[in-house]
Amino acid sequence: MGELEFDIGGDVYTAELLEDEAPESVEAMRDFLPLESDLMHVRWSGHATWVNIDEIELPEVPRENHTVYPSRGDILLYPGYRNEKEILVPCGSTCFKSPAGELAGNHVANLDATQQELYELEQDTLKNGQKDITIREV
């Protein structure tokens, strides 16, 4: 099983890739990694953060292992079916949505972070704004 590394403002977490559950989504992510970007607080989805990847050309990615209600630490790839493309990092109660309504993102990895770490991450982006993030495969 492959792993991703999430370096968020100097705090480093790993995430186990779900290659069997979302093979085409995982492959699409591998094609654009490493990614250096900004992690922001969500606007619509609850207790979560996200990375805008709208500028990245993705192949046609099917819905696979998709959910509207991810659990804390479930990394979702949303390839832009009805809204801008993004990577969602849920930090607590999350209903993935946008002005277009509820969205189903492909669950591609599980972030190895505690409930407290994710709570602090979400609160930091809510109160202080975006954080630098680098995502790479390890």
Helices and strands as residue ranges (DSSP letters): E 3-8, E 11-17, H 23-32, E 35-41, E 46-52, E 66-67, E 74-78, E 86-94, E 97-98, E 101-102, E 105-111, H 115-128, E 131-137
